């Protein structure tokens, strides 16, 4: 898994075209452009929704997701891992 730099800018790939279903803490995300379906934590939907507003760094995503200051260090690490997974799945791209 690639290390995520704080300056890395992420963008959702076709964010308005993605289709998904959510069950408890898991989601299935279908990308019609690639024909692929991916499993992800349901929180990935919030991240993809935040990226639909435009490309963002991890710190900008934390702000968009309105995370409390006490949680930001943990969120940076978690978002780095999640964004790497979404990038490997072809749902986000690094710019």
FENQUINOR-V135574 format. One record per residue. SS is DSSP state (A for helix, B for strand, O for the rest). Layout:
ss
SS
SS
This chain:
ss
O
O
O
O
O
O
O
O
O
B
B
B
O
O
O
O
O
O
B
B
B
B
B
O
O
B
B
B
B
B
B
O
O
O
O
B
B
B
B
B
B
O
A
A
A
A
A
A
A
A
A
O
O
O
O
B
O
A
A
A
A
A
A
A
O
O
O
O
A
A
A
A
A
A
A
A
A
A
A
A
A
A
A
A
A
A
A
A
O
O
O
B
B
B
O
